[in-house]
Structures are given as C-alpha cells and as structure tokens.
C-alpha cells in the first residue's frame, strides 16, 4: 500500500500595507509610493493587496486625517500596478457609504471588507447584500474584538456570513491578545460559520505573529500582514515574517519569499518614516485594550494637560473608548488633571 502525501493546508495572505500602513504615514502616501509597493507585492505573488485611507473608504477628514490622495487616485494607481493580485478596499459604515463602495468596484476593486465594532454586526447587513449584488467578494470583520466574548464574536460572525459575507473574522485592533485568547475566539468562530475565517493582528505586546499562527491552528485560513509591520502604533503582523513562519510550519501561501523580502525592503525604504516599534506608549495601549490609532492624539492630549500618557491610556481602556470617539481623549485627560496634582 503506497502512502499518498497530503497537500499542505493553504493559508490566504491578505496585505493591508497600503491601507493600515497609512496610519503610520499620517495618510500621506503619494502615487509613486503606492505604485512601487503594489508592483512589488504583485511580483511576489501576494494574493490580495488592500489600499485606501487608514480608516477606509470615505474616511479622509479633518477629524481623523486628510489623505494626500483621493480614494479615486489611490484606487486607480494601485489597480494599474496589479497584474495578478486582487485589489481590496475596506469600509466602516458611517465613514464610508454605499456610493463609496460602488465607486471602488467601478474602479476595479475585487474584494471589499466591511468593518464593524465587535457587537454591531447589524450595520454590515445592507452593504454585504449590495456587494454580493455587485458581484465582488464580500468580507466582514469585527473591530476591537477583545471587547466581546468568544460566544458573542461567533454569533456576530454567523450573522454576517448569513448576510452574504464570503469570509468573516476579527481584528485585534488594540493588540491586546495573547495566543490563548486567539485560539478560543477563532475556534468559536470557525465552529459557527461555513466560510473562511480571518485574523488581523497588531503587535503592541509583541505577539502578532504568534497570534496569527495560533489563529491558523484554530481554523483561520485568511491572515493579514503588513510589510515590515507597517501600521498604527506598534504596527501590524509583519507580513514577511508570518509568511516565512507559516511556510516553515508546513502551510502553503503561494508567495515567493525572496520577492516578498524585496517588497518589504521597498516598503521600508519608500513608505515609512520609521519602522514601527513597541515603545512604552504602544505597550500600554495594548495592555489597556485601546485602539492603536489613538497613540498620537493621546500623546498630544497628555502633553497639553500635563498628565501621564500611561494613566490616560488606562483611563480610556476603563471607559471602553473605541475608534470614532477621539473627542473623549481630551475629556478624559481633563478628568485626570486633578489626580496629577496639576
């Protein structure tokens, strides 16, 4: 009896370098930068390349940052640079609209992700239906997922799958998870849905790659990663590292590592003011469970009110503040001021 070797399990790598990485560049990437990285990722065989303002379609604003380029300019530039990779966009209802989605699809988006706070999946229903009608791949992710239990996340993901999402999953928006946390949540989601499961990690506690590996072992088949970890705060799961680790573990990604390393070098040289690091504030952000993108406004408010940013992050975590509630940063800093002896 001959033994037929089984093919390695396949993991689809999803690359939001040109969207999530935008946070670290204050949304100021230009067309040449987008084009250079998109072409390099395409040459490496990265299956999906996401592009846009850090907060997604329609999010360029004075409140959270004006992008250098319009959504249309970003989409057209990256679409022209991709010959094999799919182009993806991200949208959070409230920042983006149905019109933004239709425009992105008209400009060549192959995949569209809808994001929602971890207990508010219902806001994705209409947009997921619209995307299915447009004939593009519809995905849905839950943000700040550490704020909900595994059972809640599984329930919310099952709803989104029922509304037409062809892949569902979670973002560790605050970089708060340890591998056991991820295992518990991804296992619950995978048991509740019949579509691919997504995991998107942040590196505030230095656990993004380990958490991504734990997600795959628990049933996730779509893993996000950014070149050199390019992203808000301490950055995202480092793309070239997670691909190398997964391949060493026996999973197939279909990505050429040497070409991917070249793409990472391009990202380092052309996109980022400095590679992301886990500094003291980013570490505390992860421990407190506060959105990584709050780093700069927290530091500004702490300096203005002469309070310790560590105390401010923990106070924001206690209040359960989420993205879109930036106005509460200044208010919370003012509340802390008497405690600081000022």
Phi, psi and omega in degrees: 000122181272147178264125177262116181295142178276146179291146179296146178297141184264133174241126179272125180265129182244125191248101178265026182308317185274006173241296181294325177298336180302331178303318185285345179249019181053032177063030187251018177296141180257178186297321181296321179294314179300315183296315183298314182287318181302317180295321180291319178295320178299316181295332180279350181085022175296124188294322186223128179241119182263144182221150174148179171304150182306327179264006173100186182303137175073005188269349181299117185199166177295327184295315185241005175118126176277131176281151177295319182251152174288164175305317181300317181294319179295314182297314182296319182296311183288321179302318181293334183273346184261127177249336180238317184292148172282148175259132182239155174229163181231140178215135172252118179305134185111316170273317178249168184228176176300323179298321178297319179296313180299321179294319180297318179295319179297333181265013169105010177294132178265331184228138175229128177255134173252129180251146178214152173303150194301341179247014186234044181301335184301337181286352180269346190303307184298316184291324177297319177298319179296319180296319179297323177294328179283346177084017177257164179288125182254127176235162179214137182227149178259127183269158179050045192292344178292348182274001179232155180283162175306318180296319178296316180297318179298318180296315181294319179294322178296322176298314182294322176296321179294333179272003174116359178295130182269355171203142181223158177175200189229150172248134174270070191301333182258359183062041188263341189284151162251162185307322180296325177298317181293314180305313182298317184285315181293322177300316181295318181292314182300326180286340186262346185231161178247022180238165178303147182251136186254143168226132181233114185255153170240157196251026185302327179256012179074019188248008189299314180292315178299320178294323179293320177296318178298322180297316180296316179298333182269356176124358176288141178236002175234117183239131179271145175201144180245142179304130182057016181076012185311117180176182183295149174058238181280000176092178184259180170306128183284117191303307186292331178287313182295325177295315180298318181293316180297317178298320179295328179282354176102008176270148179260131177246341181075009183258137176281115187297318182299316178292327178292322176297324176296318178297322178295322177296319178298317178300317180298315185283324191252337188257319195254134175301322176201147178298145179295143176229161175269090177272180186300319183291318179297320178299314181294323176303316179294316179297321182281346181073037181252139181313129184300329181291354179276358187305307184294312179296329177294315179298320179295315180294321180296319179292318182297319184263001178057050174239163181283125180299333176297313178297321181294318179297315180294325178294320177295321178297320178295329180276351180068035182290139181233168179306137184101348178250039182302331181296336181285345179295310180296320180297317180292323177298321178295322179296325182284340189305313179297326180293338181275359179077022182271000000 
